[in-house]
Amino acid sequence: QVQLVESGGGLVQPGGSLSLACAASGFSLANHVLGWFRQAPGKEREGISFITNRDDDIYYIDSVKGRFTVSRDNAKNTVYLQMNALKPEDPAIYYCAAGPVATILSKFYRTWGQGTQVTVSS
């Protein structure tokens, strides 16, 4: 069964850190672009980052650049999103997705995880 499973979400205070993991099963992440997305209540899903299969292209949107870091461990078939200096505008359900195209446009991603909740609150 082809699937992605996110983990690592939770509650953190402003300025804190969380590390999300996205584990793949049924297929190899090494052959795919992996994107990270988030959706806050009442807002559209937003692409925030992607990493290509050879790590030769990593992209972040401006609002997370310098705070979030994406990495991958092909041996573990897992991609990570390290989130530092979390802000009140970061809370959302965070999703990972795999696809063939290096883009933050969700329509190009074929396999999606179920999402993990990130809450930032004091």
Backbone torsions as a table, in degrees:
resi	resn	phi	psi	omega
1	GLN	NA	127.3	-179.8
2	VAL	-82.8	120.7	177.8
3	GLN	-158.2	159.5	172.7
4	LEU	-120.7	138.5	-179.9
5	VAL	-129.2	118.8	176.9
6	GLU	-89.3	152.8	174.6
7	SER	-151.0	164.4	173.5
8	GLY	105.8	-4.5	178.2
9	GLY	-69.7	171.1	179.0
10	GLY	163.1	-163.2	-178.9
11	LEU	-103.6	132.4	179.3
12	VAL	-142.8	150.7	177.2
13	GLN	-77.2	155.6	174.9
14	PRO	-53.7	135.6	-176.5
15	GLY	89.9	-8.7	-179.3
16	GLY	-82.8	-175.7	-175.4
17	SER	-130.4	150.9	171.4
18	LEU	-142.1	150.5	175.7
19	SER	-121.7	120.4	177.7
20	LEU	-98.2	145.3	175.1
21	ALA	-122.6	148.7	178.8
22	CYS	-132.6	106.2	-176.7
23	ALA	-101.7	133.2	-179.7
24	ALA	-102.1	147.4	172.2
25	SER	-140.3	148.4	179.8
26	GLY	85.3	-6.5	176.5
27	PHE	-160.9	167.2	-178.0
28	SER	-99.9	123.5	175.7
29	LEU	-66.0	-20.1	-177.3
30	ALA	-61.4	-20.1	-178.1
31	ASN	-100.8	9.1	-173.5
32	HIS	-132.4	154.1	164.4
33	VAL	-76.9	138.5	178.7
34	LEU	-116.4	124.9	179.7
35	GLY	-112.4	151.7	173.4
36	TRP	-114.8	136.1	-178.3
37	PHE	-132.6	162.5	173.8
38	ARG	-145.5	152.7	178.1
39	GLN	-139.1	116.0	176.9
40	ALA	-90.7	157.3	179.9
41	PRO	-55.7	129.7	177.5
42	GLY	78.2	4.1	-179.2
43	LYS	-120.6	160.5	176.7
44	GLU	-75.3	156.0	175.4
45	ARG	-63.1	135.7	-175.0
46	GLU	-121.0	128.4	173.6
47	GLY	-79.0	130.4	-176.5
48	ILE	-116.2	-21.9	-177.3
49	SER	-166.7	156.2	167.0
50	PHE	-146.7	159.1	175.3
51	ILE	-135.2	131.8	-178.4
52	THR	-79.0	168.1	-173.3
53	ASN	-67.9	-22.7	177.8
54	ARG	-105.9	12.4	179.4
55	ASP	59.8	17.6	-177.8
56	ASP	-90.3	-1.3	176.8
57	ASP	-148.1	117.6	176.0
58	ILE	-127.1	132.7	-175.2
59	TYR	-128.8	143.1	174.0
60	TYR	-133.7	144.1	170.7
61	ILE	-73.3	159.3	-172.9
62	ASP	-58.9	-35.7	-174.1
63	SER	-69.5	-16.1	178.7
64	VAL	-116.3	-8.1	-177.7
65	LYS	-60.5	133.1	-178.3
66	GLY	87.0	-13.2	178.6
67	ARG	-113.2	-34.7	-178.2
68	PHE	-106.6	145.4	177.6
69	THR	-135.5	127.3	177.9
70	VAL	-104.1	142.4	177.9
71	SER	-149.7	166.1	179.7
72	ARG	-139.5	149.9	175.5
73	ASP	-125.9	96.6	-175.9
74	ASN	-65.4	-29.0	178.6
75	ALA	-64.1	-32.8	178.3
76	LYS	-95.9	-1.2	-178.6
77	ASN	54.6	43.7	-173.3
78	THR	-138.2	143.4	173.6
79	VAL	-119.6	147.4	-174.9
80	TYR	-122.6	152.4	171.1
81	LEU	-130.7	107.0	176.7
82	GLN	-88.6	122.3	-177.2
83	MET	-116.1	116.7	178.8
84	ASN	-115.1	163.5	176.9
85	ALA	50.2	48.4	-176.4
86	LEU	-64.0	141.9	-175.0
87	LYS	-115.1	163.6	178.4
88	PRO	-60.2	-20.8	179.2
89	GLU	-88.2	0.7	-179.3
90	ASP	-87.6	-18.1	-177.5
91	PRO	-58.3	133.9	-178.6
92	ALA	-177.3	174.3	164.5
93	ILE	-88.6	126.9	-178.3
94	TYR	-101.9	132.8	-178.7
95	TYR	-122.1	146.8	166.2
96	CYS	-110.8	155.8	-178.7
97	ALA	-151.9	150.3	-179.6
98	ALA	-117.2	141.1	-180.0
99	GLY	-161.8	-178.4	-175.9
100	PRO	-95.5	-7.6	-170.7
101	VAL	-120.3	135.7	178.5
102	ALA	-80.1	92.6	-175.9
103	THR	-157.4	160.1	172.3
104	ILE	-101.0	9.6	176.5
105	LEU	-81.3	120.4	-171.7
106	SER	-64.0	-26.1	-175.0
107	LYS	-65.4	-16.9	-178.6
108	PHE	-91.2	-1.0	-178.4
109	TYR	-100.6	135.8	-170.6
110	ARG	-103.2	-31.5	-175.9
111	THR	-120.5	128.1	-175.0
112	TRP	-123.6	145.7	170.5
113	GLY	-81.2	176.9	-176.2
114	GLN	-85.8	-12.7	179.0
115	GLY	94.4	152.9	176.1
116	THR	-138.2	137.8	-174.2
117	GLN	-82.2	131.5	172.8
118	VAL	-117.8	125.0	-179.9
119	THR	-122.3	131.7	178.1
120	VAL	-119.0	115.2	-176.5
121	SER	-159.2	145.7	176.0
122	SER	-94.5	NA	NA
